[in-house]
Amino acid sequence: MPKKLKACPFCGTHRTRLHEWNDGALILCECGAKGPESSGEYRANFVPMACDLWNQRKQIPLTPAALVR
């Protein structure tokens, strides 16, 4: 992957992978979290856009108080 990805906002792991197809791309985590999906006219932008979208997601606090809510 061309860019360093942030940890999964759900489980906190860095064990993610890129999934590409003809019309788009997205990042998948081993916990089942995915996306957001990038797609559009320009195939060259799919991977960088998928990485940017993953990195812009809000991090969910992994504290006991957050898990109780």
Backbone as numpy.savetxt, mean C-alpha at the origin, in Angstrom:
# Nx Ny Nz CAx CAy CAz Cx Cy Cz
10.75 -2.77 -6.12 9.91 -1.60 -6.12 10.80 -0.36 -6.12
10.42 0.63 -6.86 11.27 1.79 -7.02 11.34 2.69 -5.79
10.33 2.69 -4.95 10.32 3.58 -3.79 10.23 2.75 -2.53
10.76 3.30 -1.43 10.64 2.62 -0.14 9.20 2.80 0.34
8.61 1.67 0.74 7.23 1.71 1.21 7.18 1.83 2.72
6.19 2.56 3.20 5.95 2.64 4.64 5.35 1.32 5.11
5.38 1.10 6.42 4.79 -0.09 7.01 3.29 -0.11 6.75
2.72 -1.30 6.80 1.28 -1.46 6.64 0.56 -0.68 7.75
-0.44 0.13 7.41 -1.13 0.89 8.44 -2.02 0.03 9.33
-2.22 -1.22 8.98 -3.08 -2.10 9.76 -2.30 -3.03 10.68
-1.22 -3.64 10.16 -0.49 -4.61 10.99 0.92 -4.17 11.35
1.43 -3.11 10.69 2.74 -2.58 11.02 3.92 -3.27 10.36
3.68 -4.29 9.55 4.77 -5.01 8.91 5.23 -4.30 7.63
6.43 -4.63 7.20 6.95 -4.15 5.93 6.91 -5.26 4.88
6.26 -6.37 5.18 6.20 -7.51 4.25 5.06 -7.28 3.26
5.36 -6.48 2.26 4.40 -6.12 1.24 4.94 -6.52 -0.12
4.06 -6.55 -1.11 4.50 -6.85 -2.47 3.68 -6.03 -3.45
4.26 -5.84 -4.60 3.61 -5.10 -5.67 2.84 -6.07 -6.56
1.61 -5.72 -6.87 0.81 -6.51 -7.81 0.51 -5.61 -9.00
0.98 -6.02 -10.17 0.78 -5.25 -11.41 -0.05 -6.05 -12.39
-0.84 -5.38 -13.18 -1.56 -5.98 -14.28 -1.61 -4.97 -15.41
-2.24 -5.31 -16.52 -2.22 -4.45 -17.70 -2.77 -3.05 -17.46
-3.77 -2.93 -16.59 -4.44 -1.65 -16.42 -4.21 -0.97 -15.08
-3.24 -1.46 -14.28 -3.03 -0.82 -12.99 -2.04 -1.56 -12.11
-1.94 -1.11 -10.87 -1.03 -1.70 -9.89 -1.53 -1.35 -8.50
-1.14 -2.16 -7.53 -1.42 -1.86 -6.13 -0.45 -2.61 -5.25
-0.37 -2.20 -4.01 0.49 -2.84 -3.02 -0.38 -3.76 -2.17
0.13 -4.98 -1.92 -0.57 -5.96 -1.10 0.29 -6.28 0.12
-0.35 -6.43 1.28 0.35 -6.82 2.50 -0.03 -8.25 2.82
0.85 -8.95 3.54 0.55 -10.33 3.91 -0.64 -10.44 4.85
-1.03 -9.35 5.52 -2.18 -9.38 6.43 -3.51 -9.28 5.68
-3.45 -9.00 4.37 -4.66 -8.87 3.58 -5.00 -7.45 3.18
-4.31 -6.48 3.75 -4.54 -5.09 3.36 -4.06 -4.89 1.93
-4.72 -4.00 1.21 -4.32 -3.73 -0.15 -4.65 -2.30 -0.54
-4.00 -1.87 -1.62 -4.36 -0.64 -2.30 -3.91 0.62 -1.60
-4.46 1.70 -2.03 -5.41 1.93 -3.09 -4.83 1.57 -4.47
-5.71 1.32 -5.41 -5.33 0.91 -6.75 -4.94 2.12 -7.58
-3.86 1.98 -8.36 -3.50 3.04 -9.30 -3.81 2.53 -10.70
-4.37 3.39 -11.50 -4.66 3.04 -12.89 -4.77 4.33 -13.68
-4.91 4.22 -14.95 -5.01 5.40 -15.78 -4.47 5.15 -17.16
-4.20 6.23 -17.85 -3.74 6.14 -19.24 -2.30 5.71 -19.38
-1.43 6.11 -18.47 0.00 5.95 -18.68 0.57 4.84 -17.81
0.83 3.71 -18.43 1.31 2.52 -17.73 2.59 2.78 -16.94
3.45 3.65 -17.43 4.71 3.95 -16.75 4.48 4.55 -15.37
3.31 5.14 -15.14 3.01 5.78 -13.85 2.38 4.84 -12.84
1.96 3.64 -13.23 1.21 2.76 -12.34 1.99 2.42 -11.07
3.23 1.97 -11.21 4.00 1.54 -10.04 4.35 2.71 -9.12
4.92 3.80 -9.63 5.19 4.93 -8.73 3.93 5.46 -8.06
2.82 5.48 -8.78 1.57 5.98 -8.21 1.06 5.03 -7.12
1.15 3.72 -7.35 0.72 2.75 -6.33 1.55 2.92 -5.06
2.86 3.12 -5.21 3.74 3.33 -4.05 3.37 4.62 -3.32
3.14 5.68 -4.06 2.76 6.96 -3.44 1.43 6.84 -2.70
0.45 6.18 -3.31 -0.85 6.01 -2.66 -0.73 5.19 -1.38
0.09 4.14 -1.41 0.29 3.32 -0.20 0.94 4.17 0.89
1.95 4.94 0.54 2.68 5.73 1.53 1.87 6.89 2.08
0.85 7.34 1.40 0.04 8.46 1.86 -1.12 8.03 2.76
-1.31 6.74 2.95 -2.39 6.26 3.81 -2.09 6.61 5.26
-3.13 6.89 6.01 -2.98 7.25 7.42 -2.55 6.03 8.22
-1.55 6.21 9.05 -1.08 5.14 9.94 -2.06 4.97 11.09
-2.46 3.76 11.36 -3.36 3.46 12.47 -2.52 3.12 13.68
-2.72 3.79 14.82 -1.91 3.50 16.00 -2.10 2.06 16.45
-1.00 1.37 16.71 -1.06 -0.02 17.15 -0.87 -0.11 18.67
-1.74 0.57 19.38 -1.69 0.58 20.84 -2.89 -0.19 21.38
-2.82 -0.71 22.59 -3.97 -1.42 23.15 -5.24 -0.58 23.16
-5.13 0.72 23.44 -6.31 1.58 23.46 -6.96 1.66 22.07
-6.13 1.71 21.02 -6.66 1.78 19.66 -7.32 0.47 19.26
-6.83 -0.65 19.77 -7.40 -1.94 19.42 -8.74 -2.18 20.10
-8.99 -1.52 21.23 -10.24 -1.72 21.96 -11.39 -1.00 21.30
-11.14 0.10 20.64 -12.19 0.92 20.03 -12.99 0.18 19.02
